[in-house]
């Protein structure tokens, strides 16, 4: 078994996503998320001596940890900005555990949040090579990039629109058991997804995540202190991470995308097989991401996700529970905090507190995060009892 960073999750806090925020700042959403996580952990603010935050586009372009620390009223001995796009949330967890194991701190709060004011678009200067080599040819924005990924899969393997639509159908179906989900009370059948407008061919509207406002925070501490919290601890069993490219034009072959490294690495550290997993909490900003992740995880062969999806069930009581909170396609994506929602759902399930969507005897979860266009990937194995 590969050496793993040791840490335990003892507190979580998540804001109910809303389509638009009014009169909020990202800092205020960060503070509220942290307050909930610390309260859930049952510790005092003064016990937090580590801080991991994400980049704050449009509000705090520099000195992010210092700004957030001051706002929260904490004085961390370890702090950093983690910038892995949608993989930032899971990426924070193993970094927190590694910092604890290195003796830099004892208890770390990992937090991501994002406001979403109607009519306001927060941007920062973007001077990366995409602007020179991709955008002039029309490859601008996430929709276009993920549409290219989906088209490549369809052309290479013959996968169909209906097969991708099944993934969005399950996200909406699972969201119906989560009152906090943005699409709670709004199920969508496969035909509804296929009938929704094409936003960037071949991607339909209901295959694309809807931005919302919200935030999420997680408290990580040492395994020695795992039982200090108010709840049953959730342990980090394994982690894997891989970056292969930034621009979709530079992406490797479909069967060599970075999840094909990061997921097996996490499983190797945990000393388990993919068939041991009870919950698949997989980043799902687009249906094309879920399809490739299922294949990269070894649940099916490259190009065969469609037959896999049609022959299995993905609810909490199914044979492969997948994103039981609704995922980002059903729960909502509060920018980078959308990736943290997958961590938090895993913790709910492994604690046994997921209410009507609780998986029976859940003990192991695979959590993934994805940044850029399947460029930056993180995978975690989280477990309950050791």
C-alpha atoms as one frame of an Amber mdcrd trajectory, in Angstrom:
protein
   0.000   0.000   0.000   1.335   3.452  -0.927   1.994   5.890   1.899  -0.969
   8.181   2.531  -1.461  11.535   4.268  -3.283  10.987   7.549  -6.162  13.176
   8.603  -9.774  13.105   9.697 -12.770  15.290   8.925 -14.581  16.335  12.084
 -16.713  19.245  10.906 -18.632  20.361   7.829 -20.678  23.423   6.969 -22.567
  24.156   3.791 -24.875  26.984   2.768 -28.043  26.119   0.928 -27.447  27.183
  -2.682 -29.528  30.032  -4.086 -29.748  31.136  -7.690 -28.723  34.696  -6.862
 -27.326  36.334  -3.739 -28.307  39.860  -2.724 -26.099  42.187  -0.733 -23.566
  39.438  -0.001 -19.805  39.367  -0.354 -17.738  36.265  -0.909 -16.015  36.992
   2.408 -19.336  36.964   4.241 -20.256  33.606   2.684 -16.831  32.249   3.658
 -17.333  33.392   7.247 -20.792  31.823   7.497 -19.551  28.522   6.032 -16.636
  28.419   8.480 -18.911  29.242  11.415 -21.152  26.303  10.532 -18.219  23.914
  10.110 -16.607  24.887  13.426 -19.955  24.631  15.173 -20.512  21.204  13.623
 -17.062  20.094  14.807 -17.791  21.256  18.338 -14.496  23.111  18.689 -13.635
  26.736  19.341 -12.390  29.133  16.678  -9.154  29.484  18.611  -8.343  25.813
  17.999  -8.068  26.405  14.248  -4.407  26.882  13.370  -4.500  26.154   9.634
  -6.388  27.775   6.751  -6.832  26.750   3.120  -8.863  29.020   0.832  -9.497
  29.348  -2.877  -8.702  32.259  -5.185 -11.194  35.103  -4.773 -11.723  36.356
  -8.312 -12.812  39.976  -8.401 -12.699  40.621  -4.651  -9.293  39.748  -3.203
  -6.766  39.190  -6.008  -3.775  38.999  -3.650  -3.058  38.207   0.008  -6.093
  35.938   0.109  -5.177  33.878   3.229  -4.268  37.042   5.160  -7.516  38.756
   4.182  -9.657  35.753   5.101  -7.747  35.143   8.363  -8.262  38.728   9.456
 -11.947  38.597   8.550 -12.421  35.354  10.502 -10.350  36.540  13.458  -7.895
  33.627  13.407  -4.085  33.468  13.365  -3.099  30.342  11.441   0.356  28.788
  11.608  -0.167  27.345   8.103  -2.132  28.936   5.292  -2.338  28.766   1.540
  -4.436  29.484  -1.523  -5.370  26.322  -3.412  -6.122  26.914  -7.079  -7.215
  23.748  -8.869 -10.495  24.932 -10.328 -13.239  22.461  -9.497 -10.673  20.097
  -7.974  -9.841  22.670  -5.289 -12.212  21.293  -2.624 -10.938  17.703  -2.588
  -7.405  18.993  -3.159  -7.628  20.981   0.067  -8.433  17.894   2.124  -5.250
  15.976   1.437  -3.158  19.163   1.653  -4.611  19.834   5.086  -3.767  16.288
   6.185  -0.236  16.590   4.782   0.353  19.884   6.626  -0.861  18.304   9.871
   1.381  15.274   9.364   4.314  17.610   8.662   3.769  19.215  12.065   2.862
  22.640  10.712  -0.559  22.726  12.373  -3.145  20.585  14.127  -6.588  21.651
  12.878  -7.249  23.135   9.440 -10.359  24.780   8.051 -10.791  24.419   4.284
 -13.295  26.871   2.814 -14.700  27.917  -0.559 -17.571  30.279  -1.333 -18.926
  32.438  -4.109 -21.542  35.147  -4.391 -23.669  35.301  -7.530 -25.258  38.715
  -7.950 -27.758  39.016 -10.774 -26.274  40.905 -13.691 -22.755  40.953 -12.232
 -19.845  39.035 -13.721 -16.628  38.911 -11.697 -13.530  38.577 -13.813  -9.800
  38.817 -13.394  -7.183  39.481 -16.092  -6.618  36.330 -18.117  -3.372  36.175
 -20.036  -2.804  32.452 -20.335  -2.002  30.801 -23.693  -5.644  29.884 -24.295
  -6.219  33.514 -25.262  -3.592  33.168 -27.983  -4.101  29.697 -29.381  -7.684
  28.571 -28.615 -10.003  31.563 -28.307  -9.252  32.997 -31.779 -10.603  29.757
 -33.238 -13.837  29.900 -31.215 -12.872  27.665 -28.279 -13.918  30.198 -25.645
 -15.410  29.249 -22.304 -16.250  26.031 -20.510 -19.324  25.142 -22.585 -17.347
  25.005 -25.815 -14.472  23.067 -24.252 -16.684  20.415 -22.643 -18.729  20.183
 -25.840 -15.514  19.295 -27.687 -14.796  16.619 -25.086 -18.264  15.145 -25.518
 -18.022  15.276 -29.308 -14.655  13.508 -29.209 -16.155  10.708 -27.108 -19.129
  10.357 -29.455 -16.943  10.242 -32.562 -14.362   7.890 -31.072 -16.679   5.405
 -29.360 -20.126   5.934 -30.869 -21.657   7.052 -27.573 -25.112   8.594 -27.950
 -26.982  11.645 -26.742 -29.396   9.414 -24.846 -26.538   7.774 -22.933 -25.202
  11.142 -21.758 -28.735  12.287 -20.899 -29.124   9.370 -18.478 -26.394  10.898
 -16.316 -28.269  14.203 -16.025 -31.502  12.290 -15.366 -29.972  10.555 -12.329
 -28.599  13.812 -10.973 -32.050  15.394 -11.048 -33.670  12.221  -9.686 -31.310
  12.097  -6.698 -31.841  15.802  -6.054 -35.499  15.044  -5.294 -34.399  13.491
  -2.000 -32.364  16.545  -0.982 -34.480  19.555   0.092 -31.378  21.793  -0.105
 -30.795  21.050  -3.790 -31.450  23.914  -6.193 -33.514  21.548  -8.382 -35.447
  19.937  -5.533 -39.002  19.491  -6.755 -37.866  19.775 -10.385 -37.110  16.318
 -11.796 -36.116  15.901 -15.439 -36.683  12.831 -17.586 -34.289  11.735 -20.323
 -36.646  13.153 -22.949 -36.704  16.514 -21.118 -32.921  16.667 -21.215 -32.774
  15.809 -24.896 -35.475  18.389 -25.638 -33.623  21.188 -23.831 -31.822  23.689
 -26.102 -28.410  22.915 -27.532 -26.089  25.424 -25.900 -22.864  24.277 -27.536
 -23.397  21.337 -29.851 -23.612  18.527 -28.723 -24.260  19.793 -25.147 -27.858
  20.438 -24.073 -28.850  23.000 -21.460 -29.753  20.368 -18.844 -26.363  18.661
 -19.212 -24.654  21.835 -18.021 -24.278  22.955 -14.413 -26.198  26.062 -13.334
 -24.142  28.618 -11.358 -25.525  29.502  -7.927 -24.393  31.352  -4.818 -23.228
  29.431  -1.775 -20.306  28.206   0.270 -18.853  25.186   2.035 -16.218  24.525
   4.684 -14.578  21.420   6.124 -12.552  21.041   9.330  -9.647  18.580   9.116
  -7.606  17.492  12.127  -5.097  14.786  12.999  -6.184  11.181  13.385  -5.059
  11.359  16.999  -7.636  14.074  17.610 -10.301  12.458  15.447 -12.662  11.795
  18.347 -12.573  15.320  19.748 -15.485  16.412  17.577 -19.225  16.080  18.061
 -19.680  13.504  15.311 -18.211  10.242  14.123 -14.978  11.175  12.295 -14.431
  10.524   8.610 -10.889   9.486   7.713  -8.806  10.267   4.655  -7.816   6.834
   3.374  -6.159   7.797   0.086  -5.554  10.648  -2.341  -4.418  11.076  -5.915
  -3.858  14.140  -8.065  -2.817  14.768 -11.663  -2.605  17.655 -14.125  -2.054
  16.914 -17.810  -2.938  20.135 -19.657  -4.826  23.424 -19.442  -6.381  24.108
 -22.855  -8.659  21.460 -24.328  -6.637  21.682 -27.552  -3.685  20.238 -25.601
  -5.636  17.430 -23.903  -4.346  13.854 -24.155  -6.375  11.008 -25.631  -9.757
  10.268 -24.061  -8.465   7.145 -22.334  -5.408   8.978 -20.960  -7.097  11.901
 -19.226  -5.764  12.678 -15.712  -8.452  10.795 -13.771  -6.914   7.597 -15.152
  -3.978   8.373 -12.829  -5.503  10.186  -9.835  -8.314   7.695  -9.134  -6.100
   4.558  -9.192  -3.564   6.411  -7.026  -6.196   7.164  -4.377  -7.422   3.566
  -4.428  -3.838   2.285  -4.144  -3.148   4.449  -1.088  -6.369   3.227   0.497
  -5.482  -0.394  -0.276  -8.855  -1.097  -1.875 -10.453  -1.821  -5.242 -13.057
   0.281  -7.028 -15.640  -2.421  -6.253 -15.217  -1.708  -2.521 -16.670   1.805
  -2.864 -20.122   2.433  -1.377 -20.649   5.987  -2.676 -19.364   7.584  -5.854
 -19.284  11.320  -5.178 -18.040  12.410  -8.588 -17.553  15.933  -9.911 -20.252
  16.508 -12.506 -20.204  19.999 -13.998 -21.102  18.416 -17.349 -22.362  14.974
 -18.303 -19.218  14.427 -20.374 -17.112  14.684 -17.203 -19.110  11.982 -15.417
 -18.871   9.677 -18.434 -15.083   9.919 -18.618 -14.732   9.617 -14.822 -16.724
   6.371 -14.705 -14.461   4.941 -17.381 -11.251   6.242 -15.787 -12.281   4.707
 -12.451 -12.428   1.279 -14.077 -16.138   0.801 -13.543 -16.411   0.156 -17.263
 -14.073   0.069 -20.252 -13.298   3.213 -22.289 -16.273   4.016 -24.482 -18.683
   1.782 -22.568 -20.150   4.173 -19.980 -23.446   4.198 -21.891 -24.171   0.507
 -21.494 -22.944   0.714 -17.884 -25.373   3.547 -17.082 -28.298   1.770 -18.715
 -27.668  -1.488 -16.862 -27.298  -0.083 -13.328 -29.114   2.187 -10.885 -27.515
   5.198  -9.201 -29.837   6.222  -6.387 -29.037   5.805  -2.701 -30.633   2.348
  -2.844 -29.095   1.418  -6.193 -26.177  -0.860  -6.952 -23.865   2.113  -7.692
 -24.960   5.133  -5.619 -23.762   8.204  -7.534 -23.974  11.799  -6.285 -26.804
  11.041  -3.904 -27.197  14.745  -3.023 -27.932  15.514  -6.676 -24.403  16.406
  -7.691 -23.698  19.771  -9.229 -26.219  19.088 -12.000 -28.955  18.684  -9.396
 -27.680  20.379  -6.245 -26.024  23.396  -7.899 -22.482  24.702  -8.299 -21.440
  27.668  -6.164 -18.275  28.149  -8.211 -15.348  26.321  -6.545 -17.558  25.378
  -3.578 -19.411  23.066  -5.960 -16.492  20.669  -5.731 -16.579  20.785  -1.938
 -20.238  19.726  -1.987 -19.086  16.263  -3.076 -16.824  16.034  -0.032 -19.633
  17.135   2.264 -22.116  14.627   0.825 -19.570  11.861   1.394 -19.212  12.942
   5.030 -22.995  12.984   5.505 -23.251   9.454   4.094 -20.309   8.039   6.062
 -21.669   9.547   9.280 -25.027   7.944   8.549 -26.891  11.242   8.586 -28.129
  11.597   4.990 -31.781  11.146   6.003 -34.020   9.821   3.235 -31.102   9.390
   0.839 -28.929   7.412   3.283 -26.979   4.509   1.785 -27.220   1.379   3.895
 -23.960   0.578   5.719 -21.936   3.182   3.818 -18.271   3.020   4.839 -16.166
   4.058   1.813 -16.593   6.896  -0.662 -14.693   7.953  -3.761 -14.708  11.742
  -4.151 -13.396  13.482  -7.250 -12.728  17.051  -8.310 -12.047  18.437 -11.767
 -10.632  21.792 -12.817 -10.414  23.511 -16.199 -11.434  20.984 -18.898 -10.585
  17.672 -17.255  -7.169  19.214 -16.717  -6.643  19.339 -12.939  -7.978  16.275
 -11.147  -8.074  15.157  -7.539  -9.447  11.921  -6.118 -10.001  11.032  -2.467
 -11.049   7.870  -0.704 -12.869   8.754   2.505 -13.805   6.149   5.070 -15.770
   5.797   8.263 -14.562   3.197  10.757 -10.901   2.288  10.386
